[in-house]
């Protein structure tokens, strides 16, 4: 089987702070380590794998095989890694996964982190199970494995496999940051910037992000770009935002590519260039960035920067929806309502709109009003239509089309029905997770 491998090798500096210094806040020159990131294909699936370079990775294959035969956990995992990548040995993903799983069960932290990745993504033949992923990440993290700590923190931040908890996320990101991992330092900086899991401190957050960016963290560049774009703790500055998004793009950070594409699409901080925007969206979408998938789909849908192509629009928006992005579900509802790129189907459209609405998306809520008003899929109900339009209007800051829909349905209602609809609004907001 042909293996596609993209190797990005970055050298990072470990903190060399005195015992009295907060390692996550000060980084000096010291020991370096290398982070290797590779994209491999297993049975037709693309899997992004990351590992911190260790001495065992540089031992001769014969020695690795001999150690693995003696059931050395680290050697079993390294042999599995080489089989997975076809490094000096014939590619064999089945044997690779078998060895890596045995290594994880024997206590190798690198293998445990990789098992967490497999369960988290549902790839390499493993069923997607975020709880299992967290179990493996925790085993690795408790042994001091940097990537295990980082991924466990990420699980706490996202709430995948555990109850969402920013305080615990901050704690585990800090453990990885204290070992000199720049992306963890970037997370800590962003937490300070936004006040997640700790007291908000713009100056401390900005300083940490700049330190991480110096150490080639594309994630830090992205957060710095967002900081200037949103004006969080600093004056809003689109040009500085673009500078950081550009630097993050050069470090292969998908979120930076996606946001740089948006700046080119809108002409914010840079001259408007739709072709450049779509190129950046495409690069980020191929790396799995969900917002890039959404924006690329919309470009194909509207013919912005690319020839209009509803089939391509559908392919990309479906990928974003498969990552549970509410806005993507709402756009799919649009396509099924209009029959663009797909066969018109109100039932499917309603299902997508309902998901979007229940996750607070304004377009999804608007469509719930449309279905209520016209009695498609569900019974005609002007009271619910009115309530949905009112909520969507608030979220959209007075969209003219939504206002027109609201005015029309309101003209068909009695004062008592309007009063009843107003009473329905708080109930629907609660259903949609809105305040």
Secondary structure, DSSP 4 states (H G I P E B T S, - for coil): -------EEEEEEPP---TTS-TTT---S--EEEEEEEEEEETTEEEEEEEE--GGGGS-HHHHHHHHHTT-HHHHHHHHHHHHHTSSS---HHHHHHHHHHHHHTT-HHHHHHHHHHHHHT-TTPPP-HHHHHHHHHHHHTTT-HHHHHHHHHHHHHTSSS---HHHHHHHHHHHHHTT-HHHHHHHHHHHHHTSSS---HHHHHHHHHHHHHTT-HHHHHHHHHHHHHTSSS---HHHHHHHHHHHHHTT-HHHHHHHHHHHHHTSSS---HHHHHHHHHHHHHTT-HHHHHHHHHHHHHTSSS---HHHHHHHHHHHHHTT-HHHHHHHHHHHHHTSSS---HHHHHHHHHHHHHTT-HHHHHHHHHHHHHTSSS---HHHHHHHHHHHHHHTTS-HHHHHHHHHHHTTS-HHHHHHHHHHHHHHHHHTT--
